[in-house]
């Protein structure tokens, strides 16, 4: 007999969880807001306010690092997460541990990111705090992702 999950948001095999359904609804709302001309940064800032203090500090620190790499990068939300676009293409996003109830947040890179390194490369990184070492790594990854030397 399969073990039962204790998570309220866990779905039955083949169906979406309540959290996944909510993320899809939030994405539809984001697209409608963008059509109305609502700026993405305001949405990102609103998402920060919903995060626990440690995750909020992490998200805001990442924002500062990523925006410092290239002034043309635009902050918007993507499936209710802070995300960063260049020339209208999603490059990377921050997934707060609060969003899915995980033990760590992640910095993820989309397929538009130019991180290809032979036949295998990382597209997501667990993140618990910003240190000088990982700040340099994030800066380098963001530069590589947008094709900036």
N, C-alpha and C positions, 0 to 999 in steps of 0.2 A: 504494500500500500504506500503511495507517495506521501511524503511529509507535507503537512500543511504549512503555508507561510503565515507568519504572524503580522505581516505588513498589510495595512488596510488598503494601500494603493497597488498591491500586487494583483495582476489580472490573471484570469484563467488562461491556459495555453491557447494561443491563437487570438486573444482579444486584448484590447488596450486597457491599461490601468486608468484610474480616475485622473492621475497626474498627467499621463500622456494625453488624454482627451482634453484636459485643461490647457496643456501646452499648445495643442492645435487651435483651440478657440482663441487663445492669446495671440497666436501668430496671425490669425484672420483679423483681429482687432488692430494689430500693428500695421498690417497692410492698408486697412481702411484709414487709419490715422495718417499714414504717409501720403495717401491719395488726397487727403484734406490739407496737406502741407504742414502738418505738425512735425516739428523738428525732432529728430531721433535722440539728440542729447538729453532733451527733457524727459523722454521715456527712460533712458538709461539712468538718469539721476533719480527718477521715481522708483526704479527697481532697487537701487542702492538702499533707499530708505526702508525697504522690506527685509533687508538682510540683517543677520545678527552682526554686532559690531566688528568682530574679527574678520568675517567674510566681507563686510562693507569696506573695511580698511584695505583688504587684499584687492578687491575690485577697483577701488579708487586708485590704489598704487599701480595696478596694471594699466589702468586708463592713462595715467600720467606717463608711464614708460612707452606705451604703444603710440600715443599721440605725439610724443617727443621724437619718434623715429621719422615721421613724415607728416608735414602740416596738411596734406591733402587727404589724410585718413579721416573718415567720417564715423562717428559713434552713433549707433542705432541699436534697437533691440532686435533679437532674432529668437523666436520661440520663447519670448519673455526673458532672454538673457542678454546682458551687455555684449555687443558685437561690434566689430570694426571692419569697415568697408573701404576699398580703394577703387575709384572709377566705377562705382556701383556694384562691385563684386565683393562678396563676403570673403574676408581673409582669415579672421580668427574670432573667437568668442570666449567669454568667461562663464563657466558654469559653477555657480555657488553651491557649496555643500548643502545649503539650506533648501535649494530647489528640489532635490530628490532625496534628501535625508541621508546623504552619504558622509563618510568620515573625512573626506577631503574635497576641496574644490579643484576644478581643472581649467587649464588653458588649452583650448582646442583650436586646431587649424583646419580650415575647409579645403576642399579639393582645388580651389583657386590659388591657394598658397603654393609658392614655388619651393617647396621643401624637398622635392624628389632627390633622393640620394641613393643611386643604384636601384636595386630591385626591392628595397625595404627601407622605410623610414617611419619615425614616430609622428603621429598627428595629434596627440593629446598628452598633456603632462599634468600629473598630480601636483598640487600646490597647497602648502599649509601656511607658508609665510614668505615674505619677500626679504631676501638677504642680498648683500652686494654681489655675491657670486651668481645667484639665479637672476638678479636684475640684469647683469651683463649677458647672461644666456638668453633671456627673454628679448632683450634689445637685439642681439645677434639673430635670433630666430625670426623676429619681426622683419628685420632688414632683408634677410634671405627670402622670407615669404613674399615680400613685395618686389623682389628683384633689385634691391638697393645694395650697393657695395659699401 
